[in-house]
């Protein structure tokens, strides 16, 4: 079980994770972590290629530059928005 961060106690670490979603084009995905989120960061782990050789920003296989960012936080988690994803979105996230 993941615990909520209580900075005043100083005994819990921020939550981080890895997520793979089969999406295409643009849209939003809501991620529920089970506690109020005050801040969230998201970044690409792998993009565009569907094989193990295309890590990072492999724009040669993308028609447009892909984007991913946190669009909202709430009492149960956060929402990410993505644009120009060619089929698989693989991200890392960090939540506090």
C-alpha positions as semicolon CSV with decimal commas, in nm:
position;residue;x (nm);y (nm);z (nm)
1;X;0,000;0,000;0,000
2;X;0,127;0,345;-0,088
3;X;0,110;0,604;0,186
4;X;0,021;0,969;0,148
5;X;0,307;1,214;0,185
6;X;0,301;1,398;0,517
7;X;0,591;1,641;0,499
8;X;0,551;1,750;0,862
9;X;0,641;1,396;0,972
10;X;0,920;1,362;0,717
11;X;0,886;0,984;0,700
12;X;0,727;0,914;0,364
13;X;0,861;0,934;0,011
14;X;0,686;1,081;-0,294
15;X;0,517;0,829;-0,522
16;X;0,672;0,755;-0,858
17;X;0,557;0,520;-1,128
18;X;0,582;0,396;-1,483
19;X;0,277;0,373;-1,707
20;X;0,220;0,233;-2,056
21;X;-0,105;0,334;-2,229
22;X;-0,225;0,238;-2,575
23;X;-0,345;0,572;-2,711
24;X;-0,325;0,755;-3,039
25;X;-0,349;1,122;-3,127
26;X;-0,446;1,366;-2,852
27;X;-0,648;1,341;-2,532
28;X;-0,635;1,311;-2,154
29;X;-0,587;1,028;-1,904
30;X;-0,680;1,046;-1,535
31;X;-0,448;0,865;-1,293
32;X;-0,587;0,786;-0,947
33;X;-0,333;0,749;-0,665
34;X;-0,579;0,759;-0,373
35;X;-0,484;1,083;-0,196
36;X;-0,497;1,460;-0,267
37;X;-0,217;1,551;-0,507
38;X;-0,048;1,886;-0,458
39;X;0,206;1,848;-0,740
40;X;0,277;1,602;-1,020
41;X;0,545;1,572;-1,288
42;X;0,532;1,353;-1,597
43;X;0,794;1,275;-1,863
44;X;0,840;1,042;-2,158
45;X;1,004;0,708;-2,085
46;X;0,987;0,589;-2,447
47;X;0,821;0,741;-2,745
48;X;0,718;0,671;-3,104
49;X;0,888;0,339;-3,167
50;X;0,721;0,019;-3,063
51;X;1,049;-0,167;-3,027
52;X;1,322;-0,157;-2,763
53;X;1,563;0,039;-2,982
54;X;1,377;0,372;-2,987
55;X;1,433;0,538;-2,652
56;X;1,400;0,910;-2,595
57;X;1,273;1,148;-2,857
58;X;1,279;0,952;-3,181
59;X;1,124;1,216;-3,408
60;X;1,215;1,025;-3,725
61;X;0,914;0,798;-3,667
62;X;0,677;1,079;-3,564
63;X;0,487;1,308;-3,798
64;X;0,457;1,584;-3,532
65;X;0,651;1,641;-3,210
66;X;0,471;1,454;-2,928
67;X;0,381;1,628;-2,600
68;X;0,276;1,516;-2,253
69;X;0,206;1,729;-1,945
70;X;0,004;1,737;-1,621
71;X;-0,318;1,927;-1,689
72;X;-0,486;1,901;-1,345
73;X;-0,455;1,768;-0,992
74;X;-0,740;1,681;-0,755
75;X;-0,834;1,498;-0,434
76;X;-0,775;1,151;-0,579
77;X;-0,497;1,188;-0,833
78;X;-0,401;1,385;-1,142
79;X;-0,477;1,416;-1,512
80;X;-0,224;1,412;-1,794
81;X;-0,281;1,555;-2,140
82;X;-0,104;1,419;-2,446
83;X;-0,073;1,533;-2,809
84;X;0,054;1,369;-3,128
85;X;0,105;1,022;-2,979
86;X;0,143;0,756;-3,252
87;X;0,004;0,451;-3,070
88;X;0,175;0,386;-2,737
89;X;0,239;0,639;-2,462
90;X;0,504;0,530;-2,212
91;X;0,562;0,773;-1,926
92;X;0,723;0,811;-1,586
93;X;0,547;1,016;-1,318
94;X;0,634;1,165;-0,980
95;X;0,357;1,271;-0,739
96;X;0,359;1,459;-0,409
